[in-house]
Amino acid sequence: MPCKFDKEIARMKRIEGQARGIAKMMEGDRYCIDILQQVTAMEGALRAAKSKILSIHAGHCVEDALQSGDPVEQRQKFTELVDLFQKAGK
């Protein structure tokens, strides 16, 4: 069975390439607006990756906890999600 993160690993490698490209643009003293546009594109790619990883977490980890019937595990997964959303809101 393939890793549930295969597509997201590939996405992160593309984002890594974007970051290297932005650094090269900065080293090459490219126009600030061009650099900012690339940073904005990279931020969008990171948001998309974050959203997909959250979806994977909900579809696997949280679902498994709910189906386990273990209230301690269920509370832990719920607390993790609340903490994540609190951090995102700051």
Z-matrix of the N, CA and C atoms (Angstrom, degrees):
N
C 1 1.466
C 2 1.537 1 108.32
N 3 1.332 2 117.54 1 130.47
C 4 1.464 3 120.17 2 -179.25
C 5 1.531 4 110.73 3 -68.59
N 6 1.306 5 114.84 4 155.41
C 7 1.467 6 121.51 5 177.25
C 8 1.525 7 108.95 6 -60.45
N 9 1.322 8 116.59 7 137.86
C 10 1.469 9 120.11 8 -179.77
C 11 1.528 10 112.28 9 -66.77
N 12 1.344 11 115.90 10 -12.26
C 13 1.455 12 120.25 11 -178.76
C 14 1.530 13 113.47 12 -104.79
N 15 1.315 14 119.45 13 8.60
C 16 1.473 15 121.18 14 -175.72
C 17 1.527 16 112.94 15 -50.59
N 18 1.308 17 117.09 16 -49.60
C 19 1.469 18 120.23 17 -178.41
C 20 1.526 19 111.29 18 -66.66
N 21 1.323 20 116.23 19 -36.67
C 22 1.461 21 119.33 20 -179.45
C 23 1.527 22 111.44 21 -73.57
N 24 1.307 23 117.41 22 -31.53
C 25 1.471 24 120.21 23 174.31
C 26 1.523 25 109.19 24 -63.03
N 27 1.326 26 116.85 25 -45.07
C 28 1.468 27 120.74 26 177.59
C 29 1.525 28 110.41 27 -61.64
N 30 1.331 29 116.69 28 -41.13
C 31 1.468 30 120.97 29 178.69
C 32 1.526 31 110.17 30 -62.01
N 33 1.338 32 117.17 31 -43.51
C 34 1.468 33 120.73 32 -179.55
C 35 1.530 34 111.05 33 -65.38
N 36 1.309 35 117.29 34 -33.69
C 37 1.471 36 119.88 35 177.13
C 38 1.526 37 110.61 36 -67.70
N 39 1.339 38 116.72 37 -36.26
C 40 1.470 39 119.43 38 175.18
C 41 1.530 40 110.75 39 -66.15
N 42 1.328 41 116.21 40 -40.67
C 43 1.465 42 120.76 41 178.17
C 44 1.526 43 109.69 42 -63.95
N 45 1.315 44 116.62 43 -39.75
C 46 1.463 45 120.93 44 176.36
C 47 1.529 46 110.24 45 -59.06
N 48 1.322 47 116.50 46 -42.01
C 49 1.465 48 121.06 47 176.53
C 50 1.524 49 111.37 48 -63.35
N 51 1.341 50 116.02 49 -38.93
C 52 1.467 51 119.90 50 177.25
C 53 1.531 52 110.29 51 -61.74
N 54 1.328 53 116.25 52 -42.98
C 55 1.473 54 119.88 53 -179.64
C 56 1.528 55 110.90 54 -63.19
N 57 1.325 56 117.14 55 -41.67
C 58 1.472 57 119.83 56 177.05
C 59 1.524 58 110.26 57 -63.61
N 60 1.325 59 116.70 58 -40.25
C 61 1.458 60 120.70 59 178.82
C 62 1.516 61 111.82 60 -63.39
N 63 1.325 62 116.57 61 -39.81
C 64 1.467 63 120.37 62 178.18
C 65 1.525 64 109.95 63 -65.13
N 66 1.326 65 117.15 64 -42.51
C 67 1.469 66 120.10 65 178.35
C 68 1.531 67 110.62 66 -60.38
N 69 1.331 68 116.76 67 -40.53
C 70 1.469 69 120.25 68 178.35
C 71 1.527 70 110.80 69 -65.90
N 72 1.329 71 116.08 70 -38.45
C 73 1.464 72 119.03 71 176.67
C 74 1.517 73 110.04 72 -60.90
N 75 1.325 74 116.46 73 -41.98
C 76 1.462 75 120.82 74 -179.82
C 77 1.527 76 110.45 75 -66.93
N 78 1.326 77 116.74 76 -42.41
C 79 1.467 78 120.78 77 177.84
C 80 1.524 79 110.64 78 -62.82
N 81 1.321 80 116.65 79 -34.34
C 82 1.454 81 121.80 80 179.74
C 83 1.515 82 113.28 81 -84.15
N 84 1.337 83 116.03 82 5.52
C 85 1.457 84 121.27 83 177.16
C 86 1.527 85 112.40 84 57.31
N 87 1.363 86 114.36 85 42.02
C 88 1.464 87 119.43 86 178.00
C 89 1.521 88 110.64 87 -69.31
N 90 1.304 89 115.25 88 163.21
C 91 1.464 90 122.94 89 -179.20
C 92 1.539 91 109.54 90 -58.51
N 93 1.334 92 115.64 91 132.23
C 94 1.465 93 121.44 92 -174.54
C 95 1.533 94 112.94 93 -54.66
N 96 1.314 95 117.11 94 -41.38
C 97 1.466 96 120.88 95 -178.65
C 98 1.528 97 110.28 96 -62.13
N 99 1.330 98 117.39 97 -40.51
C 100 1.468 99 120.66 98 177.60
C 101 1.526 100 110.38 99 -61.44
N 102 1.326 101 116.33 100 -42.41
C 103 1.461 102 120.92 101 179.02
C 104 1.529 103 109.92 102 -64.15
N 105 1.325 104 116.25 103 -46.44
C 106 1.467 105 120.31 104 -179.67
C 107 1.525 106 112.19 105 -61.67
N 108 1.325 107 116.94 106 -36.61
C 109 1.467 108 119.96 107 177.35
C 110 1.533 109 110.57 108 -63.22
N 111 1.312 110 116.32 109 -39.43
C 112 1.464 111 119.90 110 178.79
C 113 1.535 112 111.35 111 -69.79
N 114 1.332 113 116.48 112 -37.65
C 115 1.464 114 120.17 113 176.13
C 116 1.528 115 109.87 114 -63.01
N 117 1.322 116 116.93 115 -42.37
C 118 1.458 117 121.37 116 178.16
C 119 1.530 118 110.93 117 -61.54
N 120 1.321 119 116.57 118 -41.30
C 121 1.474 120 120.35 119 177.88
C 122 1.524 121 110.24 120 -63.91
N 123 1.331 122 116.82 121 -40.47
C 124 1.455 123 120.44 122 179.65
C 125 1.532 124 110.81 123 -66.72
N 126 1.330 125 117.10 124 -39.45
C 127 1.466 126 120.47 125 176.94
C 128 1.534 127 110.45 126 -60.22
N 129 1.321 128 116.45 127 -41.37
C 130 1.459 129 120.41 128 177.93
C 131 1.517 130 111.64 129 -63.02
N 132 1.321 131 116.58 130 -40.65
C 133 1.460 132 120.69 131 178.42
C 134 1.525 133 110.66 132 -65.53
N 135 1.322 134 117.70 133 -38.89
C 136 1.466 135 121.43 134 177.42
C 137 1.527 136 111.25 135 -66.07
N 138 1.329 137 116.59 136 -40.87
C 139 1.469 138 119.79 137 177.39
C 140 1.524 139 110.84 138 -61.72
N 141 1.325 140 116.45 139 -41.89
C 142 1.460 141 120.56 140 179.30
C 143 1.526 142 110.67 141 -64.39
N 144 1.330 143 116.87 142 -40.97
C 145 1.465 144 120.87 143 178.45
C 146 1.526 145 110.09 144 -64.68
N 147 1.311 146 116.73 145 -43.79
C 148 1.465 147 121.12 146 179.20
C 149 1.524 148 110.70 147 -59.92
N 150 1.317 149 116.30 148 -44.59
C 151 1.457 150 121.21 149 179.82
C 152 1.532 151 111.35 150 -61.69
N 153 1.315 152 116.36 151 -43.56
C 154 1.465 153 120.13 152 -179.15
C 155 1.526 154 110.91 153 -67.54
N 156 1.329 155 117.63 154 -40.88
C 157 1.463 156 120.28 155 179.01
C 158 1.531 157 110.13 156 -65.09
N 159 1.314 158 117.43 157 -38.61
C 160 1.462 159 120.75 158 175.53
C 161 1.530 160 110.62 159 -62.29
N 162 1.312 161 116.34 160 -41.48
C 163 1.460 162 121.02 161 177.49
C 164 1.535 163 111.12 162 -62.10
N 165 1.326 164 115.96 163 -42.92
C 166 1.468 165 120.37 164 177.31
C 167 1.526 166 109.64 165 -61.87
N 168 1.326 167 116.53 166 -44.13
C 169 1.464 168 121.09 167 179.83
C 170 1.529 169 110.32 168 -59.52
N 171 1.320 170 116.25 169 -46.85
C 172 1.466 171 119.96 170 -179.80
C 173 1.525 172 110.97 171 -64.23
N 174 1.322 173 116.47 172 -39.63
C 175 1.460 174 120.69 173 -176.84
C 176 1.514 175 114.62 174 -76.36
N 177 1.314 176 116.96 175 -18.49
C 178 1.462 177 119.22 176 -178.70
C 179 1.523 178 110.94 177 -117.56
N 180 1.312 179 117.45 178 -67.31
C 181 1.472 180 122.14 179 -172.66
C 182 1.533 181 112.13 180 -65.04
N 183 1.325 182 116.26 181 -50.89
C 184 1.464 183 119.59 182 -178.35
C 185 1.523 184 109.99 183 -67.83
N 186 1.312 185 116.97 184 -44.07
C 187 1.470 186 119.98 185 178.96
C 188 1.524 187 111.13 186 -59.57
N 189 1.337 188 117.23 187 -43.33
C 190 1.468 189 120.86 188 178.28
C 191 1.530 190 110.84 189 -60.66
N 192 1.337 191 116.62 190 -41.53
C 193 1.465 192 120.42 191 179.14
C 194 1.523 193 110.90 192 -63.73
N 195 1.325 194 116.63 193 -42.17
C 196 1.462 195 120.03 194 179.31
C 197 1.518 196 111.67 195 -64.40
N 198 1.315 197 116.32 196 -41.38
C 199 1.462 198 120.68 197 -178.89
C 200 1.524 199 112.65 198 -74.44
N 201 1.330 200 116.62 199 -20.33
C 202 1.468 201 119.99 200 -178.37
C 203 1.526 202 112.27 201 -68.39
N 204 1.320 203 115.78 202 -28.00
C 205 1.457 204 119.39 203 -176.83
C 206 1.523 205 112.93 204 77.55
N 207 1.325 206 116.92 205 2.28
C 208 1.465 207 122.23 206 -179.30
C 209 1.530 208 108.98 207 -85.85
N 210 1.343 209 117.37 208 109.10
C 211 1.463 210 119.16 209 -176.42
C 212 1.532 211 113.61 210 -63.62
N 213 1.326 212 117.75 211 -30.38
C 214 1.460 213 120.59 212 178.81
C 215 1.523 214 109.92 213 -66.79
N 216 1.329 215 117.13 214 -46.17
C 217 1.468 216 121.36 215 178.50
C 218 1.524 217 110.84 216 -65.12
N 219 1.316 218 116.93 217 -40.60
C 220 1.461 219 120.94 218 178.69
C 221 1.523 220 110.79 219 -61.79
N 222 1.329 221 117.25 220 -44.92
C 223 1.463 222 121.86 221 179.73
C 224 1.526 223 110.30 222 -63.70
N 225 1.337 224 116.73 223 -39.38
C 226 1.468 225 121.00 224 179.77
C 227 1.525 226 110.45 225 -62.07
N 228 1.324 227 117.81 226 -46.87
C 229 1.468 228 120.92 227 -179.45
C 230 1.526 229 110.65 228 -65.25
N 231 1.325 230 116.73 229 -39.92
C 232 1.463 231 120.37 230 178.30
C 233 1.528 232 110.09 231 -63.14
N 234 1.332 233 116.79 232 -45.14
C 235 1.467 234 121.83 233 179.25
C 236 1.522 235 111.03 234 -61.57
N 237 1.321 236 117.04 235 -41.19
C 238 1.470 237 120.76 236 177.27
C 239 1.521 238 111.10 237 -58.11
N 240 1.325 239 116.43 238 -45.27
C 241 1.467 240 120.08 239 -179.41
C 242 1.526 241 111.34 240 -65.77
N 243 1.315 242 117.16 241 -42.90
C 244 1.473 243 120.36 242 178.56
C 245 1.522 244 109.67 243 -60.83
N 246 1.331 245 117.03 244 -45.86
C 247 1.467 246 120.88 245 178.97
C 248 1.528 247 111.14 246 -59.69
N 249 1.328 248 116.06 247 -43.08
C 250 1.464 249 120.34 248 179.36
C 251 1.529 250 111.59 249 -60.16
N 252 1.334 251 116.08 250 -46.27
C 253 1.459 252 119.36 251 -179.17
C 254 1.528 253 111.88 252 -68.19
N 255 1.319 254 116.95 253 -32.71
C 256 1.471 255 119.65 254 176.59
C 257 1.527 256 110.37 255 -65.79
N 258 1.321 257 116.78 256 -42.12
C 259 1.458 258 120.57 257 178.75
C 260 1.528 259 110.91 258 -65.72
N 261 1.323 260 116.47 259 -38.25
C 262 1.461 261 120.99 260 -179.76
C 263 1.518 262 111.47 261 -67.05
N 264 1.331 263 116.69 262 -29.43
C 265 1.455 264 121.09 263 -178.03
C 266 1.516 265 114.13 264 -78.50
N 267 1.314 266 116.90 265 -8.73
C 268 1.481 267 119.93 266 -177.86
C 269 1.499 268 111.53 267 -86.08
